[in-house]
């Protein structure tokens, strides 16, 4: 069965304290891996998509990496405005629908 | 300049009623989706709709039916609402089902919070 597992479920950081979020997956025929950010009461906001092991993408303080079994979202020197739930999702085969993990809720304290 | 919009934002209704949620996208995309986010914040696909082809998640009850009057709209109609239908429903769109980041990246609406009493 296709599965996307995110860890930790929740992460509390001090402002400026760098860390990483993990997304591991067991999916047959993986096509792409996506990271989204979701703020309370809002819809998921697209951050990155990765397709090949070794691929990396960066945006401001965020950097996403992909291996054959997992992806990491690295947050460098986070700020309080980075507080949100970060969702990992995959697509497989010819299907377009996203298979989501349960998310990591990140809180950054000033 | 909203890309994907949904109405209503909140919907409170009684068990047994029939209701609809509307979704519109102005991105010129060919594919639209409905997702359900449960109380534990877990997002799960309900439907995808591409070039008049509907792909249904087999776990979705047939009380749920998507209707697409045109490429820019995919509405969700729910019959005989049940308590367990309470959730947040998200509409999303992408250029296509697959084909690379430009084609398949999905953009989400703000969600419709449904509460069934």
Contacts between the chains, C-beta under 8 A, distances in Angstrom:
chain1	res1	chain2	res2	distance
A	31	B	98	6.5
A	31	B	104	8.0
A	32	B	101	7.4
A	32	B	104	6.7
A	34	B	105	7.3
A	34	B	106	7.8
A	36	B	108	7.8
A	41	B	111	7.7
A	42	B	110	6.1
A	42	B	111	7.3
A	43	B	4	7.5
A	43	B	90	5.4
A	43	B	92	7.9
A	43	B	108	3.6
A	43	B	109	5.3
A	43	B	110	5.0
A	43	B	111	5.2
A	44	B	43	7.3
A	44	B	90	7.4
A	44	B	108	4.7
A	45	B	108	7.4
A	46	B	105	5.7
A	46	B	106	7.3
A	46	B	107	6.3
A	46	B	108	8.0
A	49	B	101	4.6
A	49	B	104	8.0
A	49	B	105	5.9
A	51	B	100	7.9
A	51	B	101	7.6
A	85	B	41	6.8
A	87	B	43	7.0
A	89	B	43	7.8
A	91	B	98	7.2
A	91	B	104	6.5
A	94	B	97	6.7
A	94	B	98	5.8
A	95	B	48	7.6
A	95	B	55	7.3
A	95	B	97	6.9
A	95	B	98	7.9
A	96	B	31	5.9
A	96	B	33	7.4
A	96	B	48	5.4
A	96	B	50	6.9
A	96	B	94	6.4
A	96	B	96	7.3
A	96	B	97	3.3
A	96	B	98	6.1
A	96	B	104	6.1
A	96	B	106	7.8
A	97	B	33	6.4
A	97	B	45	3.9
A	97	B	48	5.2
A	97	B	55	7.5
A	97	B	57	7.6
A	98	B	35	7.8
A	98	B	43	7.6
A	98	B	45	6.8
A	98	B	106	6.2
A	99	B	45	7.6
A	100	B	42	7.0
A	100	B	43	4.3
A	100	B	44	7.1
A	102	B	40	7.0
A	102	B	41	6.9
A	102	B	42	5.4
A	103	B	41	6.0
